[in-house]
Amino acid sequence: MRIGVAGLGNVAQGLLTLLEENHGQIIAQCGQPIEVAAVASRSRREVDLGGAEFSHDVAALATRNDVDVIVELMGGEGAALELVKSALNHGKSVVTANKAILAAHGDALFDLAAARGVALGIEASVAGGIPVIAALTRSLAANQIERVTGIINGTCNFILSAMSDQGAGFEDALSKAQQLGFAEADPTFDMGGIDAAHKLAILAALAFGVPFDRNAVFVEGITDVTPDDITYARELGYCIKLLGITRRTAEGIEMRVHPALVPLGAMLASVNGVMNAVQINNNATGSLLFHGPGAGGRATASSVLADLVSIARGDRPIRLANSTVTATMLPMAAVESAAYLRIPVVDQPGVFARIATILSDHGISIEGAIQRERAIADRKVPIVVVTQPVPEAVMTRAVAALQALPAVVDRVRRIRVEHAAA
């Protein structure tokens, strides 16, 4: 099988290396070699392409007669999307790591692949080298998926781990991530939760048959998480992770990305640094955790190669679960979760009682609390509570009422609590 590779970044270079290193294993697995016929990229890097022909004309890959499968590793949405559509239209299978185009155009691309009788391989689009797409579409395809919870952005996980393990502030942890190459010069896409939201949209579509729609995901990033939040969470028995969560409920499908307190004894709590993990709950095997590198050239190339081997073997392409069923999306206001509230107040008698009364008036019970006995500065003290689960809309109203208290002297900080991740 002969492939054309679009892009020459870290993942493409990792793929070229693995194709050479694992040549014998690939032939043993699929009965034929996988050879690179052509590579196209905007820039020509000093990379050994073997016998592959190099070109700057990415679009021309789709029409080459000596290419059976297109591997799209360019990133971005414009030229990458056009290449994928053109390749599928010309009857070529496609393997892509491009979460952005899948999260926005996945349904149309899978429909096009099915209409042309070719495959669209997307294993590398979520969680790097972790075979979570194969788990959802093959290994667990006959099971009822109940919930998928993931740490699916290694940059955010590195920063939160540094804040927790080393006591670093957010800016210092981000700077360290950038120095080590774990964060972009402009980290907005990662820090704002957008990258994780794209990945979650893909997981939700495969798990529950909802449309690929990144705009349907509630998104909140990690920029407001402080070292104090990390400290108080640990005192209460939690760590803080950026989670992507999609869940089937009686009322509809949840899709959300946000920081969350995770019990210290939970499997996801032990996932640190740039590692990723995806926890899948289903009605047959219970809870399964997939853990490993979520990025990096070789790790992501491993997932690309897995799709190529599957195509070379002639495996049945991915078909979307319940694609003919219209699923109801649950509005974020209706999602139930517990909450961590950090409430900065003036140090005076009766404040905690007033806070407890407001929460009680909204039907919210307190599960745990921290109340400092003396002011830390300017007579201000933080009161920290963890609540029982209530709908988002109820918690929003309660927080607004707390914010209106005269004794509350700064913004009330809320972080959701995910006991189900345990």
Order of alpha helices (4+ residues) and beta strands (2+ residues): beta-alpha-alpha-beta-beta-beta-alpha-beta-alpha-beta-beta-alpha-alpha-alpha-alpha-beta-alpha-beta-beta-beta-beta-alpha-beta-alpha-beta-beta-beta-alpha-beta
